[in-house]
Amino acid sequence: MSTYPSSAADSPFRPDPSDRDTAPQFVLPLVVRIERAAPPARTDALETAARAVLVMLADERSAGEGDWAQAMRDWQDGRIRKVVRRARGAEWRRAEALPGITVTGKSAEVRVFPPVPLDGWPKALARLQVSGTDLDDPEPVPSADPGVPTLWLNPELGMSAGKAMAQAGHGAQLAWWELSPEARRAWQDTGFPLSVRTASPSRWPALTASGLPMVRDAGFTEIAPGSCTVVADHPALR
C-alpha cells in the first residue's frame, strides 16, 4: 500500500525528517473558477481538480528537458503540497494569462500551474482567496462506475470543497505513481476518466485495508494530522 503524507516534516507517519523534508518545499497551485451567478457543482469541481493534476503530470513540458520539468522535479522531491484558490471575473482572466493548463469538467473550470516555491507565489495567484471555498451538488450524484478509477473520500471527515479538491489531487497522483507505463498511457489516452465519491462508513475500513494508494494529510488545515483522506481505487491496481 502506498501511503504518503501530502506535506509536513512533522507528520506522525514520518517521525524523523527525511530528504523530502529538508529539500526546498514547493507547492502545486490550482485555481477553481467560481462565478457568483454560476458556481460549479462540488463533485464536478473535485473530479476536475484531480484530472488537472494528472494532466500536469502527463504533460510533455513536465518531463525531460521541458519548460516545467525542473519545477516538477523540485516539487516531487519534497512533499506533494497542493493549494486550491478561487477566482472569478478579472481574477480568473489574470490567472489564465499565467503559464498553466485549464481543465474543464461538466460545470467546473480548474487551472493548474507549474509548482512554485512555498513562499514564492506569483502576485496574480497570491492575492486569491484560499480559505472557505465550498460548493454544493444541486443534483443527486450517481454511483461510481466500478470500471472507472474512483477516489474515495473519508466519510468521517468534513472538508471544504477546496480542501477536498487538493486531497483528490493527491489521490490521483498516488495512483499515477503506482501505475505501469502502459496503464498510464491508457488512462491518459482516454482523457483521465475518474470519479470522486464519499465512501460509505461501512465500506471505508475495507478500503483503507485494501492495499490501494492512500493519502494521509499533514493536518495543516481543517483536519487532524495523519488523517486518511482518500483511497485511490484504480482498476489496474486491484
N, C-alpha and C positions, 0 to 999 in steps of 0.2 A: 504494500500500500504506500502510495506517495502522500505524505502528509507534510505540509510546508507552511510555516507561519508567513503571512503576507508581508510582515515587516517587523522590525524591532529587535535590537540586540538583547533585550532583557526578557525575551519570551521564556516562559517556564519550560518549553519544549527544547530550548537550546540554552541551558544554564550557563555555559561558558561561551564567550564571544568567539566567533569563527571568522575566517577570512571574509565571509559575506558581510559580517557586521562591521568590520574595521575598514572595509573598502568605502570610498566615497559613495554616498547614497543618492540615487536618482529616483524620479517618480514619473510614471506614465500619465500624462494629463488626458482626461476625457471631458468633453463638454456636451451636454444634452440641451437641445433646443426646447424651451418651454415657453411658448407664446401664451399670453393670458387667455386669449379667446379660443385657443385650440391646443391644450396640453396633450401630450401623448398618453396612451394607456400605460399603466405601470408595467405589466408583463412584457409588452412590446418594447418598452424602454430597456428593461433588463436584458432581454434577448438581443436587442440591437447593440447594446454596450458589449456584451460577450462576443458577438460577431466582430465588432470593431477591433477588439483586442486580437482576435485571430487574424483578421485582415492585415493588421500591422505586423504581426509575427511572420506572416507568409509573404509580405511584400518584398520584391527584389531589392528595394532600397535598404532593407533591414539586414541584408546578408552580404557576406564577402566584403567588397570594397564600396558598397552602396553608400549613398549620402547619409543614411541614418544608422549604418552598421555599427560604428563605434559607440554611439549613444546607446544603442540596443545592447551591446555587449557590456558596457559600463553598468547599465540598469540591471541586467540579469546576473551580473557578478555580485550585486547586493541583494537586498530584499525586493521582491516584485511589487513595490508600492504603486498603487493607482489612486488617483483622486478625481472624483467626478464633480464638476462645477456646472452651473446652469446659465443659460444666456437666452436673450430674446432681442428682436429688433436689431438695432445698431450694434449691440454687443455681439450678437451672432454673426453679423456681417464682418466685424473686425476679427473674430475668431476664424472665420472662413478664409480670411486673407493670409493667415499664417500657414506654413507648410504642415500638411497633415492629410488625413483621409476622412471623408464624410461617408458614413454608412447609414442607409435609410431602411427603416422597417415599414410596417403597415401604417403606423401613425407617428413613429419616432424618428428623429434625426440625431445621430451622435457623431461628433468629430473627434478623432483620436490623433494625438500629436506625438512626434518623437520624444523620447524621455528627456527630461531636463533635470538639472541639479535640484535637490530638495529645496534649496533657498535661492534658486535662480530662475523663477518662472518669468516668461515674457509678460510685459506690463498688461497687454490686452487680455491675458488669461488670469493674471494675479488679482485683478480687480473684480473678477466674477465671484459671485457668492457660492459657497460650498455647503454650508450647513442648512438643514431644514428642507432639503429637496424631497418632496413627497408627491405621489401620484396615486390615482385610483384606476381600477379596471371597470369601465362603465358597463361592460357585458360579461357574462359568465365565461371563465377561462376553460377551454376544453381540456380533457385529459391528455396527458403526454402520449405521443405515438411511441410505442416501445422500439420501433425501428430507427428512431431519430435520437441522437445524443441528447441527454437530459441533464441539466444542472439542478440538483435537488437542494432546496434551501431548508435549513433547520427550522422545524415548525415551532420550536420553543423560543426563538429569538425574534424580537420586534425590531426590524431595521427600517430606516428611512429608505426611500427609493434610491437616493444617491449612494448610500452605504451598500445596499443590495446590488446595485449595478457594479460597483467595484468588486464585490465578492463574487458575483457571477463571472466577471472578467478573470479573476484569479482561478476559478474552477475551470474555465475554458482553457486557460494557459497550461494548467497542470495536465489536463487531458492531452493537449497538443504535445507536450513534452514526452508523454508516455507512449504516444503512437509511433508505429513504424513509419518510415518514409513513404511507403506505399499507401498506408491508411491516411497519412496527412494529405497526400496528393488527392486521394479520392474525396476527402472531406472538402478540400479547397475547390476541386473541380465542380462540386455540386453546390457551391455557394455557402458553405458552412451552415447547413440547416441545424437547428438546435431548439430545444425548449428549456425554459426555466419554470420550474414549478416548486411549490412548497410541499414537502413530503408529509404524509400523514404521520401523526405521532406513533402509530403502531408500526409503521414501516421504517421509521428513522433509525432505530437501533440496528436493524439488519443492514441498512445501507452503510452505516459507519463501521460495521464489522466485515464488509464485503471485500475489502482489499482494493476498492476503486480509489482513484485520487481524491484526497480530502483536504480542504483548506481549514487551517486554524488561524484565527485572527490574533493580531498582536494586542488588541484592546486599547488602541489609542483613542478611539471614538465609539460611543454608543453601547458597546458590549464588552463583557469581561474578557481579560486576556486569556488566550488559549481556547476560546470558544470555537467549536467546529461549526462553520457557517455553511459550507457547500460540499456535497459529494458529486463528483463528475462521473456520470454513467454514460460512457460511450460504448456502443455495441462491440467495437473492436477490442475493448479492454475487458470484456466479461469472460 
